[in-house]
Amino acid sequence: MQLPWDKVFDFCERFFSHLAQDHKSFNREIDEWVLITSKAQAQDYIGTELQRLFLEENLAFEFSDGVVRRRGRRNTADQVSRAEVVLGDPRLAKALSHFNKALRYFRNVSQPDPENVVKEAVCSVEATARALFPSAGSTLGEVIKSITGAGPGQLPKPIAKTFEGLYGFRSAGDGVGHGGAEGGPVTKELSEYALAVAASQIVFLVDLAAASEPDIPF
């Protein structure tokens, strides 16, 4: 109970890899040791039970193949971490709220809701765009259209299409936005992709807004 979380995760890995052993019983009739439970079987049981505990506690980690991993791919985790840093800006409080909701839906393995992952991830991008470019429009589509161009501090048209694509899927994806949409089902893999892209777009919008601000002479 006194271990910090990182040490708890380390203990889980050590428990799996070092403490699990073959279980044998001596059979007097044949005068030799008989394997009752193999090390692999013991590890399979330990791994299953640890993963069950991780799910019950709704942790943002999972236990698989003897290792504690943050849910999602490494690229997703990296992009999410960067987005969380820039969303610390007080101007982006609403965007952070949407982003945190997307993360909660994404990390809830016991009750998966990929549709809401996509919805909240896109909402976080829209809230970021509206906060950073308040005079550009009231929707993500309007903001992107307003800031698209070939000049310094503008969004190149090919890149703008990536924003339009993710924003469009929010309305077109089955169960994401409008009822009766037929843009295709939202799988776990697709929701993770949307989350990672949304995180990257948030970081990019923050950098773009910062680049367009006038230098302050000192």
N, C-alpha and C positions, 0 to 999 in steps of 0.2 A: 504493500500500500504506500510505501514511502518512495518508491522508484519514480523518477521522472518518466514522461511518456517515451522518450527516445530509448531509455534503458529497458522499458517494458517491451518495446518492439524488438530490441536486441535479445532479450530473454526468450521471446517467442521463437526467434530464429535458432538460438542455441538449443532450446528445448527440443525443437524438431530435428536438428541435425546431429546432436550429441547424445541426448538422453534416450532416444528411441533405440532399442536393441532387439535382436532376435530373442524370443522367449521359448525356452526348451524345457522339456520335462524328461526325467530319466525313466525309461521303461525297463523294469526289472526282467520282464519276460524275454525280451530280446537283448538285454544287457547293453543298451546304448541310449544316447540322448535322442529324443524325437522333437522335431521342430513343431511348436504349437502355433506361434504367431511370428511371422517374419518381420524384420526391421521395416521393410517396405510397407507391410500392412499396418504396422504401428504408426508409421509416419503418415500414412493415408488417413488414419483415424484422427491423429493429432491435428493434421492440417485442416480436416473438415470441421472439427470442433472449434479450432481457433477462428476460422473464417466465419462460422456461425456466431461466435461472440462478437466479432468485428461488426457483423451486420446488425446484431441486436443493439449494439451501442451506437449504431449509425455513424461509424467513423468514416473519415475521408480516405481510409486506407483499406487494403485487402491483403489477405494472406494466401499466397499461391506459390507452389513449387518451393516451399521452404523459405520464402522471402516475403517481408512486409513491403508492399509497394503502394504508392499513392495511386488512387483510382485514375484511370485514363492513361493515355500515352505520355511519354516524357515531353514531347513537344507541346501537348495540351497544358501540362502542369507548368512548363516554362512560360508560355504565353499568358496563362491565368495569373501567375505571380507578377509578371510585369504590369498587367492591367490593374491588379489590386493596388500596386504602388501608385500609379498615376491617378487612380480613382480616389486617392486620399485628398485630392483638391476639394475644398469645401464647395466649390461651384458644381461639382459633379456628384453631390450627395444623392440626388434622385437616380442618377445612372448607377451608382454603387448599390443602391437598394435593389434595382432590377438585376444587376449582375450577381449579387449575393443569392437572390431567389433562383437564378439559373443554376448556380453552383449547388444549392440545396437539392434541387430536382435531379441534377446530374449525379450527385453522390448518394442519393437514396436508392440503394440497390434493391432493398426489400419491396419498395413500391415504385418501380421505374415510371417516369413520366417524360419521355423524350420530347413530346410535343411542347410542353411548358419550358423545357430547356431552351428550345429554339425561340419560342415566343419571348421569354425574358431576356435572352441573350441579345436578340435584335432590339428589344426595347431599351437595353442599356446603351447600345450604339446610338440609337435615335436620341436618347436623353443627353448623351455626351455631345452629339453634334449640335443640338438645340442650345445647350448651355455655352458652348465655345463659340458658336456663330449665331448669336441671338437675332441678328437682323437678316439672316439668310433665309428664314422660312420656319414654319411651324411643324413640319414633318421631315423625316430623314430624306425622303425623295426631293423635297424642295431645297433643303440645305445642300445636298450633294449637287444638284443641278446648278445652284447659285455659285458654288465654289469651284466648279469644274472649269478648267481652261488650260492654256499652255503657258501662262505667265508664271513668274515667281510667286510662291505661296499659294498656288492653285493646285487643284487635284487633276492629274492627267486623265483624259477621257477613258482610256483602257482600264485604269485603276478604279475609276468611278463606277464602271460596270460591275465590279466585284461587290461594291456596296449595294448597287441596285439589285443584283442577283440574290443576295442574302435577304434583303428587305422584301423582295418579291416572294420568296419562299415562305415568309411569315404569313402571307395571305393565301398562298397557293397550296401549302402543305396540308395533308389530311389531318384535321383536328388541331391545327396550329392557330389559325386565325378565324376566317369566315367559315360558317357552317356550309357543308356541301362542297368544300374545295376538293379538287381532284388532282393535286400536284404530286401525289405519290405519298406513300406511308413514311413516317419518320422513324427510322431505326435508331438503335443505340449508337451505332457508328456514325450515322448522319448527325445526330444531336451533338456528339463530341466534336465533329468537324465544325459544326455551326458555332459551338462555344469557343473553339480555338480561333476561328476566323474573326468572331466578334471581338475577342480579346485583342487580337492583332490590330483590328480596325480602330479600337478605342485608343490604343497607344499611338497609332499613326495620326489620328485626329488631334490628339494632344500635341504631338510634335509639329504638326502642320499649323495649328493655331499659334504655337509659340514662335514659329519661324516668321509668321506674318505680323507679329507685334513689333512696333517701332523700338529701336534701340534707345535706351535712356542714357543720355550723356552724364558723365560724372566729372 
